[in-house]
Amino acid sequence: MLFEEIVQQLVNGLTLAAIYALIAVGVSLFFGAIGIVNLAHGDVAAFAAFSAIVAQKLLETFLSVNAAALLSIPIGILVGAAVGWGLYRFAFRPLGEAPPVIGLLAAIASGFIIRESIFNFFSGGRNPQPFTSAIPNVVVEVNGVFVLLKQLVVVGTALCLVVWLATTLNRTQYGRAVRSLVNNREAARTLGVPIDRTLAITFLLGGGLAGVAGVLNGIYYSIVQFDMGVLLTIKGFVAAVIGGLGNIYGALIGALIIGLLEAFTAGFLPKGNAYKDVVVFGALILILLLRPEGILGSPNAKKV
């Protein structure tokens, strides 16, 4: 019985980790490229989820509910990518070489703008909204462990995207440009790396990842709310810090740690749901005390 319960919480933790990983990877990607923590990243995910809901309602006027729900997913993701690019174009690019704290304030302000836009301009945005999914509520039981079909979709989608991103960063011209920016921005500029275009693509990809995270969050919980981006940002940032800011693989490890800690705390401790965040932030403090640069972070890492 105990073994089945452990495996059940492992499945739940992997699902949470998959969603957090997409946010954490985006946070690390932005930090590596511009040296700023984008605290509006989770809000982009929330905006994408609400955009998918609006798209679904519009599509339902001439399509079936399932078809509309399915087609609304890529629309929400594209909106997330567009918002990510917009953040770079109108919030971060105009700052130029301003101190990082100015960029941090710009990110905070952008997050407020996105949240208030959802709250005021989306129909019913101030209230939690149901998120209709085309994925049926199929439950598979394996030796006493229950796995939802949507859990497999969430984990599989996140895993495929992370592998694709890692391959892109390691084997493409864009990836080489990003790595050169992370290592030495001035040297990259001297060598003719198109910094502006590289950063624009980075924010476009990061926004798309946030859009996927927002949609997957809606699929998993079947509900979204205007301020859910705050929690996603916090969890993604904590995961990135635990793994080592600027390190993609570290962000994955951090997300896995957070997801498993939350699941096992909620599943095994009395009133665990009330204390899961305490356990997560306690783990953050402990890891930072033992290794301030994060699990895979470099002690000599240079902010760019």
C-alpha positions in Angstrom: 0.0 0.0 0.0 2.8 2.4 0.9 4.7 1.6 -2.3 1.6 2.4 -4.4 1.1 5.7 -2.6 4.7 6.6 -3.2 4.4 5.9 -6.9 1.1 7.8 -7.0 2.7 10.9 -5.5 5.7 10.5 -7.8 3.3 10.7 -10.8 1.6 13.8 -9.4 5.0 15.4 -8.7 6.3 14.8 -12.2 3.2 16.5 -13.6 3.7 19.5 -11.4 7.4 19.5 -12.3 6.6 19.5 -16.0 4.6 22.7 -15.7 7.1 24.4 -13.5 10.0 23.3 -15.8 8.6 25.3 -18.7 8.5 28.4 -16.6 11.9 27.8 -15.0 13.6 27.2 -18.3 12.2 30.5 -19.6 13.4 32.3 -16.5 16.9 30.8 -16.9 16.9 31.5 -20.7 16.1 35.2 -20.1 18.6 35.6 -17.3 21.4 34.0 -19.3 20.6 36.3 -22.3 20.0 39.6 -20.6 21.0 39.2 -17.0 17.5 40.0 -15.7 15.0 37.9 -14.0 11.8 38.3 -16.0 9.2 38.4 -13.2 6.4 38.8 -15.8 7.0 35.3 -17.3 4.2 33.5 -15.4 1.8 36.3 -16.2 2.5 35.6 -19.9 1.4 32.0 -19.2 -1.8 33.3 -17.6 -2.6 35.6 -20.5 -2.1 32.8 -23.0 -4.5 30.5 -21.1 -7.2 33.2 -21.0 -6.6 33.9 -24.7 -7.2 30.2 -25.4 -10.5 30.4 -23.6 -11.6 33.4 -25.6 -10.5 31.7 -28.8 -12.4 28.6 -27.9 -15.6 30.5 -27.3 -15.3 32.2 -30.6 -14.6 29.0 -32.4 -17.6 27.3 -30.8 -19.9 29.4 -32.9 -19.1 27.3 -35.9 -17.2 24.2 -34.6 -17.9 21.5 -32.1 -16.8 22.0 -28.5 -13.9 19.4 -28.8 -12.7 20.9 -32.1 -12.8 24.4 -30.7 -10.9 23.3 -27.5 -8.3 21.6 -29.6 -7.7 24.6 -32.0 -7.7 27.1 -29.2 -4.5 25.5 -27.7 -2.1 26.6 -30.5 -3.8 30.0 -30.6 -3.1 30.5 -26.9 0.5 29.4 -27.4 1.0 31.9 -30.3 -0.5 34.7 -28.1 2.1 33.8 -25.4 4.9 34.0 -28.0 3.6 37.3 -29.3 3.4 38.8 -25.7 6.9 37.6 -25.0 8.2 39.3 -28.1 6.2 42.4 -27.1 7.8 42.5 -23.7 11.2 42.6 -25.3 10.3 45.2 -27.9 8.5 47.6 -25.7 9.7 46.9 -22.1 13.3 45.6 -22.2 14.8 46.7 -25.5 14.3 50.4 -24.9 16.3 50.1 -21.6 19.5 49.5 -23.5 22.4 49.1 -21.1 20.5 50.3 -18.1 21.3 48.7 -14.7 19.7 45.3 -14.1 17.5 46.7 -11.3 15.8 48.9 -13.9 15.0 45.8 -16.0 13.7 44.1 -12.9 11.3 47.0 -12.3 10.2 46.9 -15.9 9.5 43.2 -15.5 7.4 43.8 -12.4 5.5 46.6 -14.1 4.9 44.4 -17.1 3.5 41.7 -14.9 1.1 44.1 -13.3 -0.1 45.4 -16.7 -0.7 41.8 -17.9 -2.6 40.8 -14.8 -4.8 44.0 -14.8 -5.4 43.4 -18.5 -6.8 40.0 -17.8 -8.8 41.3 -14.8 -10.4 44.1 -16.6 -10.6 43.2 -20.3 -11.3 39.5 -20.4 -14.9 38.6 -20.0 -15.2 37.3 -16.4 -11.4 37.7 -16.0 -11.8 38.7 -12.3 -13.3 35.3 -11.5 -11.8 31.8 -12.0 -12.7 30.4 -15.4 -13.3 26.8 -16.4 -10.8 25.6 -19.0 -12.4 23.1 -21.4 -10.0 20.5 -22.7 -10.3 18.2 -25.7 -8.4 15.6 -23.7 -10.9 13.1 -22.2 -10.8 12.4 -18.5 -9.5 8.9 -19.0 -7.9 7.2 -15.9 -5.5 4.3 -16.3 -4.9 2.1 -13.2 -1.6 0.2 -13.0 -1.2 -1.9 -9.9 -3.2 0.5 -7.7 -1.6 3.7 -9.2 -4.0 6.0 -11.1 -2.6 8.0 -14.0 -4.7 10.5 -15.9 -4.4 10.8 -19.6 -3.9 14.5 -19.2 -1.0 13.9 -16.9 0.7 11.9 -19.6 0.0 14.7 -22.1 1.4 17.4 -19.7 4.6 15.4 -18.9 5.1 14.3 -22.5 4.6 17.7 -24.0 7.0 19.4 -21.5 9.6 16.7 -22.1 9.5 17.0 -25.9 9.7 20.8 -25.7 12.7 20.8 -23.3 14.5 18.3 -25.5 13.8 20.4 -28.6 15.0 23.5 -26.8 18.2 21.9 -25.6 18.9 20.6 -29.1 18.2 24.1 -30.6 20.6 25.7 -28.2 23.3 23.2 -28.8 23.1 22.6 -32.6 21.8 25.7 -34.3 23.2 29.1 -35.3 20.7 30.7 -33.0 21.9 28.5 -30.1 25.5 29.5 -30.8 24.5 33.2 -30.8 22.7 32.8 -27.4 25.7 31.0 -25.9 28.0 33.8 -27.1 25.8 36.4 -25.5 25.8 34.5 -22.2 29.6 34.2 -22.3 30.6 37.7 -23.4 28.2 40.2 -24.8 30.9 42.6 -26.0 32.9 39.8 -27.7 29.7 38.6 -29.4 29.0 42.1 -30.7 32.5 42.4 -32.0 32.2 39.1 -33.8 29.0 40.3 -35.5 26.4 38.3 -33.6 23.0 39.9 -34.3 22.2 40.7 -30.7 18.9 42.4 -31.2 17.5 39.6 -33.4 18.9 36.9 -31.1 17.2 38.5 -28.0 13.9 39.0 -29.9 13.9 35.3 -30.9 14.7 34.4 -27.3 11.7 36.3 -25.9 9.6 34.9 -28.7 10.6 31.3 -27.7 10.3 32.1 -24.0 6.8 33.5 -24.5 5.8 30.4 -26.4 7.1 28.2 -23.6 5.1 30.2 -21.1 2.1 29.9 -23.4 2.4 26.1 -23.3 2.8 26.2 -19.6 -0.4 28.3 -19.2 -2.4 26.0 -21.5 -1.1 22.8 -19.8 -1.9 24.3 -16.4 -5.4 24.9 -17.6 -5.7 21.4 -19.0 -4.4 19.8 -15.8 -6.5 21.8 -13.3 -9.4 22.5 -15.6 -9.5 26.1 -14.3 -7.5 29.3 -14.7 -7.5 32.6 -12.9 -6.0 36.0 -13.6 -3.4 35.9 -10.8 -2.2 32.4 -11.4 0.9 33.8 -13.2 2.2 35.1 -9.9 2.5 31.6 -8.4 3.9 30.2 -11.6 6.5 32.9 -11.7 7.5 32.3 -8.1 7.7 28.5 -8.5 9.6 28.9 -11.8 12.0 31.4 -10.3 12.6 29.2 -7.2 13.3 26.2 -9.5 15.7 28.2 -11.6 17.6 29.5 -8.5 17.8 26.0 -7.0 19.2 24.6 -10.2 21.4 27.6 -10.9 20.2 30.7 -12.7 21.0 30.7 -16.3 21.5 26.9 -16.5 18.7 25.2 -18.5 19.4 21.8 -17.1 19.6 23.2 -13.6 16.1 24.7 -14.1 14.9 21.2 -14.9 16.4 19.7 -11.8 15.0 22.6 -9.7 11.5 22.1 -11.2 11.7 18.3 -10.5 12.7 19.0 -6.8 9.9 21.4 -6.3 7.2 19.2 -8.0 8.2 16.2 -6.0 8.4 18.1 -2.7 5.0 19.5 -3.2 3.4 16.2 -4.1 5.0 14.2 -1.3 4.3 16.9 1.3 0.6 17.1 0.2 0.3 13.3 0.1 2.1 12.2 3.3 2.0 15.1 5.8 -1.2 15.9 7.8 -2.7 19.0 6.2 0.2 18.8 3.8 -1.5 21.1 1.3 -1.2 24.0 3.8 2.5 23.4 4.3 3.8 22.4 0.8 5.0 25.9 0.0 6.8 26.1 3.4 8.6 22.9 2.6 9.6 24.2 -0.9 11.0 27.5 0.3 12.7 25.7 3.2 14.4 23.6 0.6 15.4 26.7 -1.3 17.0 28.3 1.8 18.8 25.0 2.6 20.2 24.6 -0.9 21.3 28.2 -1.1 23.1 27.9 2.3 25.0 24.8 1.1 25.5 26.0 -2.6 24.6 29.6 -3.1 25.1 29.4 -6.9 22.6 26.6 -7.2 23.0 22.9 -7.9 24.5 23.3 -11.4 25.4 27.0 -11.2 29.0 28.1 -11.6 30.6 29.9 -8.6 32.4 32.1 -11.1 29.4 32.7 -13.3 29.3 36.2 -14.8 26.1 38.1 -15.2 25.6 39.4 -18.8 
